Amino acid sequence: MEEEEAGPPKRELYALLQVSPEATDEEIRKAYRHWAQVYHPDKYQDFHMKQIATVNFQRICEAYEILSDEYKRQIYDIYGMEGITSGLELGPKLNKVEELKEELQRLRKKKEEEKMFAHFRPSGTILAHLSMPQFLDGDGIMRGMAMASEVQSQLSKRTAIAMGGNLEVNGNSGGGAASTVLRHQLSPVSSIEFIASAGLRALIGVQTTRNLSSHSTATIAIAKSLRDGSINLSNTWTRQLSETANGNIQLLLGPESSIAVGWQKKEEKMSASGELKIGTSSFAASAHYTCRFSSKSHGRIAGRFGSTMLEVEVGGGRKLSNFSTVRMLYTIGIQGIFWKFELHRGGQKLIIPMLLSRHLNPVFAIGAFVIPTSLYFLLKKFVVKSYYLRREKQKTSEIKERSSAQVREARIAAEKAQQLLQTVANRKRSRQLETNGLVITKAVYGNSKALKKADKSREVNNESASEVIDVTIPLNFLINDSGRLQLHEGVKKSGIMGFCDPCPGEPKLLHVEYTYGGQIFEVEVDDYAALLIPENPRA
């Protein structure tokens, strides 16, 4: 896995000072003084030890400099070290965390927009109509083709332009059009668009949109055809019905007047929509439902009926990468039986509907659905799944190989830090042994799978050893004067002095074996979980 596992922010600086993310300024100052004494270079005469102490002392000072500054600490809590090092600059001092968040988000958005403004945003669609009956009749498989393309560019912070065109061929006839849309943001709540088109649908028009409230938007548009001089006027009202749903009403006045009512709902695992449109001489209704089975696959069912159509569509799709998605759909209706293949990559789409039969033969209809569906599941189980498993394994291996140098450096740094802690840790251990108190006999931190496997076999093999690190010395050092060990919740343990991350991107555990009051105990905690031992100290 290339990205770090999901969870709370790392908060290494809190781990370095061994304080809670909710620690007060006084607790941070106290922790800094304690660790500064431990790692101050002047304490060490040996040149090698002095070098190790200097590096760790600088880390402690950097952590204190950020966490002791109210505003830097708020930035760090929200965005981590990225917020500190990315060059985000605050203007006047802000009093509330919410205000700080808004300011940081505004500045980040501004930088992202400036970066985006420097690039064009192209999008396009290629639609190829295929016909099997036509091919069997000897007239060729291509029934028609359409292409559409658009390029958007930001001229300024408030003004954008979109230029596009489309071509369509159907049998022996065809046509095309070119269009330009100039969009200008009048204010935070309103915008205006000027539209011009040449070709088969030559027209000019203007459209304005305004947010009526935080939940409602209204759009009004007027367009004049340059071919017959007709004028179309449209009004659209959109309202947010809930956090995940919105509805809209559109009224169109012109040669083909109509009214349409629509509804859309989008959640993490599903999306659905529906629309009813009634015109002067026709009507149409449509609905669709999409369900996500996993982060990479989804299923879809849709239906459309009206004056000239009646069809049902079922199918599904799979995400091939962060930018690519493929879909396979099956459609049956009064126009015939179709397969439809779709490939989406970035802003580009390739859509290939294939007419299989114009006649609604039940046997053929069932076969056209069952055969490709069965073939898909067979390929998925015996070919695709094994391919993805091999690819994921190869990816993980490559990431480990790339990060191995960093892990080695982190291990060396952790071992050096442990050298500085060892003397005090041994002294604390001896004191606890004398009083029959808390003694950490063994502590390992690393890959949760490797540790669980080692727990079953009672030993860590060579392969697992590379994904864990012994942290017995740091934990003995962290035992306080009252004979207790406390690690705070919400703080990634790899940031603790003497620790490191031995397996970036993998879930981790801390396994601790200790004695207390003459008894032997074991405990395991997740990477971000709190640890307090012993839970019930002796009086």
N, C-alpha and C positions, 0 to 999 in steps of 0.2 A: 504494500500500500504506500502510495506516495505521500498521502496527506496524513497528518497526525490524527490519532483516533479522536472521535467525538468526545467532548467533555468540557468541563469548565476551563477558563483561561489557565495557562501554565503557572503564572505568578511565581517565577523563579526567585524574584527579589525578596518576597516574603519568606520563601524557603531558605534563602541565604542567611537572613537574619533570624530565622526560626521564630517568626511571629505569625499571628493570625491575620488574615486579610482585613479583619475588623479591629486590629490593634490600634490603640491610641497613640498620639504623638509621644507621650512619655514612655510607653512600652517600646516604641521603635528606638528612641534615644537610648534607653537602657540596654536593649539588645545590641545596638551598634557599639556602645562602650565595651560590652562584654566581648564581642567578636573582634573588635579592634585590638584589645589586649592580647587575645589569643594569637592573632596573625600579625602583630606589629613587627616589622623587620628588625628593629633594634633589639628584640629579645633573643635573636639567634646569632651566634658567633660563626658557625659553620657557613661557608659561602653558599653551598648548595641549598641548605635549609633556608638561608636568608632570601635566596632567589624565589623559592617556593612561597615563602611568607609574603614577599612583595607582591606577587601576582594575586594571591588570595586577598591581601589587604586592599588592593585596588578594587577588587570586586565588591568587597564590603563597603568601601567608601562610595562607590557608584550607586549601590543599592540604597544607602542612607541618603545620598544627595537627592534621589528621586522620591523616595517614600517620605522624606521629611518636608518636602515642598508640597503644599496643599494642592496646587493646581497640576503639578507634574504627576502627583500620585493619582489624581482623578483621571488624567489622560491615560496613565498606565493601567488603571483598573478597567478602563473601557476598551482600549485598543492594544494594550501590552506594549512591548518595546517598539513595535512598529509605529505607534503613535508618538513615541519619544524621538525616534530617529528619522521619521519620514519628513521632517521639516514643517509639520503643521504648526502654524503660528496663531496664537490667540491675540485678539485685540485687547479691549478693556478687560479687567479682571471680572470674572463671572461668579455670582454668588451661589448658584445652585447647580447641582450635578446635571439636572435636566437641561439647564441653559448651556452648560459645557458640552453636553452630548449634541445638542442642536447645532452649536457653533462648529464642533468638529465634523459633524455630518455635512454641514453646509460647505465647509472648506474642502472636505474630501470630494463631495459631489462636484464642486467647482473645478477641482483638478481633473476629475474624470471627464467632465464635460469639455474642458479645454483640450484634453487628449483626444476625445472623440471628434471634436470639431475639425481637427486636422485631417480627418479621414473621410472618404466617401463610404456610404453604406449601400451597397448594391443588393438587389433582390430580383429574383426572376422565377418564372414557371415555364416548363415545357410540357405540353399535353399532347400525347400521341394516341389517337383513336385507332384501335385495331379491330378487325372483323373476321372471325373464322368462317362464317357462311360465305362471305364475299371471296375469301381466299379459296374455298372449296369450289366456288363457281368459276375460278380462273381469272378473277378480276384484281388480284393482288390483295395483300392483307391490310394495307394502310387505308383507313376509311376517311381520315382527316387529321389535321394537325394544327396546333395553336401555340404561339410563343408570346410571352409577355415579360418585359424587363423594366426595372426602375432603378434609378440611382438617386439617392438623397445626399444632400450636402448642406452643412451648416455654414451660412454666410456670415453670421454674427451670433451673439449670444441669444438674440431674440428672433432672428430671421433664418429660415431654412428654405431650400428649394428642392423640389423633386421633379425629375424629368423621366419620362417613360414612354414606352410604345408597345404595341402588340400587333401581331400578324396572325391571320387565321385562314386556313384552307380547308374546304369541305367539298369533296368531289371535284367538280370542274369550276367551282366558284371560290372566291376568296376576297379578303380585304384587310385593311390595317388602319391603325390610328396612332397618332403621337400626342402626348399630353404634357403639360407643365403645370405644376402647382407651386405657388409662392405662399409660404406660411409665415405669419408675423405674430409674435406674442405681444398683445397690446398692454396687458397687465398680468399680475399673477393669477387672475381669475377669468381672463378673456383672451381670445385670439381671433384672427381673421385670415381667410384663405382666398386667393385669387386663382381661378382655374381657367385654362385654355386648352382646347383640343382640336386637332385637325385630322381629317380623314373621313371615314364613313360616319362617324358620330362627331362632326365638327360642332363645337359649342364654346361659349364663354360663360363664366359664372363667378359668383362670389358666395362665400360661406363664412358665417361667424358663429363662434361657440363661446358660451359663458357659463361659469359655475354659479348657479342660483343660490346654492348653499353647500355645506360640506358633503351633502349626500345627493344633490340634484344638479344636473347639467342640461342645458338647452342649446340646440343647434338649429339655425335657420339658414336656408340656402336658396338662391335663385339662379337659374341657368337659362340661357337662350340658345336654341339650336340655330346654327348658321346655314342649315340646309333647307328647312321649311319655315323658320322664323318662330316656331312654337316656344312657349315659355313654360318652364316647370318651377314650381315653388314647393319646397319641402320643409317640414318642421319635425324635429326629433327631440323627445324628452327622455332623459335617462335618469333613473333613480336607484340608489343603492338600497336594497330591501333588507339586507343583513350583512354580516361581515364577509360572507362568501357568495352572496347572490345579488343580482341587480336585474332590473326590468327596464324595458324601453317601449315607447309608442312613437310611430312614425306616420305622418300624414303627408301624402304627396298629391299635389294639385297640378293638373296639366292634361295633355291629350290622353294619358293613361293614368287617371287618378286612382289612388289606392290608400288603404290604411293597414298598417301592420303592427302587431303586438308581439313583443319578444321577451324572453326570460333566459338568464344564464346563471349557472351556479358552478363554482369551482372550489374544490377542496383538495386536501393533500392526496387523497386516495381515489377521488372520482371527480368527474365534471359532467354537467348535463346542460342542455339548452332546448328551447322550443320556440317556434314562431308560427303565427297565423297571419296570413296576408289575404285581404279581400280587395279585389279590383272591380272596375266597372263591368268587366266581361269575364272575369275568372277569379278563382281562389286557389290558395295553396297553403298547406300546413306541413311542418317538418319538426322532428325531434331527434335528439341523439343523446346517448349515454355512454361515457367512457369510464372504465374502471382500471385502476393500476393494480396489477398483481404483485409487482415488485418495482424496484427502482429502475429496472431495465425493460419491463414488458407491460403491455396493457391490452385490454380487449375493448371492442367498440360495437354498439348496435345502434342503428339509425332507421328512421322511417320517414317517407315523404308521400303525401297524397294531395290530389287537387284535381282541377278540371282536366289536365292533360297528363297526369302522372299518378302512379301507384306502385311503390316499390319498398322493399325492405333490404337493409344492408347490414351484414355482420362480418366481423373480422378482428384483426389484432395487429399489433406492431411490436417492434423491439428496438431498443436503443443500442446502436452499434458502438458509439463513442460519445464524447461530450458534444459533438457537433452533428452527428448523423443518426437518423432514425429511418427504419424501413417498415412499411405496412403492406398487408395483403388483405383485401376485402372481397366479399362475395355479395353480389346484388341480384335480386330476382324481382321482376315487376312486369308491368304490361308491355314494356318496351323490349323485354327479353331477359336472358340470363347473362350476367357479366362477371368477369374477374377484374379486379383493379389492383395494380401494383403502384406503390408510392415510395419514393426515396426523397427524404428531406435532409439537406446538408446546409447548415448555416442559414442564409436567406434564400437558398436555391431549392426548387422543387422539380422533381421529375414524376409525372403522373401518366400511367399507361392503362387505360381501361380497355378491356378486350371483350367484344361481344362473342359469346359462345353459341348462342342459339336465339332466334327470334320467337321460337315456339316454346310454350310452357309445358314441356313434357315432364311429368313427375319423376320418372326414372332418371332421366338425364339431369334434372335439377338436383336430385339427391346425390347422384354420382359426382356432379360438379362441385358439390360442397364437401362430401365425405372424403373423396380421394385426395385432394390437396391438403385437407386438414390432417388426415392420417399421415400423409407424407411429411408434413411439417413436424408433427410430434415424434415420428421415427427419426428424422434427421436431427431434431433437437436433442433427443436422448442419446443417440449413438454417435453423432458427428459433432454437432455444435457444442454440446455440453463439455465433451472431452477436449475440444479445441480451446474453449475458454478456460478450462481448468489448467491446461498446459500453458496458455498465454499468461494467466495470472501467476502461475508458479514461476515462469520465466521472468515476468515483471518484478515479482518480489525478490528473486535472486539478483536481478540487475540493480534494484534499489539498495539491497544489502551490500552489494559489491561497491556501489558508489559511496555509500555512507560508511563503509568499513573503516576508511581512513579517519573520518571524523570521530567514529566510535573509539578507535584506538587512541586518538588524541585525548578524548574525554576520559577514557579509562586511566591514562597516564596522569592527567590532571587530578582525577579523584584519588589515585594512589598517593600522589604527592601531598594532597591535602590531608589524607589519613596519616601520613608520616608526622605531620605537625600536631595532629590530635592524639597520637598514640600514647605519649607520656602521660598526659592528663587522664585519658581514658583508662589506662592501666591503674593509675592511682585511685580513680573513682571505683574501679572494679574491685580492687583490694579492700577498699573501705566498706563496700557493700558486702563482700564475702565475710568480713569480720563481724558484721551485724546481722548476717543471714538475710540481707536485703535483696534488692533487685540486681540481677546479673544477667546480661545478655550473653548467652553461650554460643548462639549462632544466629545470624541474620543475613538473608539474601534478598536481593531486589532485582526484578527483571520480568521476562516474558511469562505471562500467567500460564500458558499452556505448558511451557517447559517446567515450571515450578510444580504444577499439578501432576505432571508425568513423573517428576523426580520424587514427589511426595508418595506416590504409589509404589515406586520401585525402591524408595528409601535412599536413593543416591542420584547425583547429577552426572549424566554422561558427558563425554567430550563435546558433542554437538550442542547440548543444552548449556554447557558451561560458558559458551561464547555469548549467550543471551541473558546472563545473570551476572551480578556483581556482589561480592561479599561486603556487607556494610556493618559488620559486628562492631568495629572500632568506632565509627561515627555515632552509633546508637548508644554505646556505653558512655561516650563523651557527653551525650545530650541528657543523660540522667541528671536531674536537678538535685539540689541540696536536701530535699525532702524524700529522695529515693524514688522518684517517679519519672517515667518517660512519657512525654506528650508531643504528638505530631498533629498539626492543625488540619481541620477539614478544608477542602477546596484548594489545597496547595499541592502542586505536582512534586512528588518526592525526589525526582531526579535533580531538583535544584538545591537540595540540602548539601551542605559542605561534606565532602567525602563520598557523595553519591554521583552517579552519572546515568544517562539513558543508554543502556546496552543494546537496545533493540528499537530504534526509532520507528514510529508508526504502528507498533504492536501494543495490545493491552498488557498492562503490567500489574504485578502484585508485590507486596512486601511480606515475606515469611520470617517470623521471629520465633526463636526458641529461647526460653529464659527460665531461670530459677528464682523462687521467692519464698521465703519462710521454709526452706528445706524441701520444697516441692518443685516439680518440673512442669512447665506449661508451654503450649504452642499457640500461636495466633497468626492469622493471615488477614490482611486488609488490602482493599483496592488502592489504586494509585492516588486518588483524591480523597480517600476516606480518612477520618480522624483515628488516632491511636492513642490510648491512654492505659498504661500498665504500671503497677497493678491497679485494677479498677477499685478494689476495696483494700486500701492500705491498713496495716496494723495500727492500732491506737498507740 
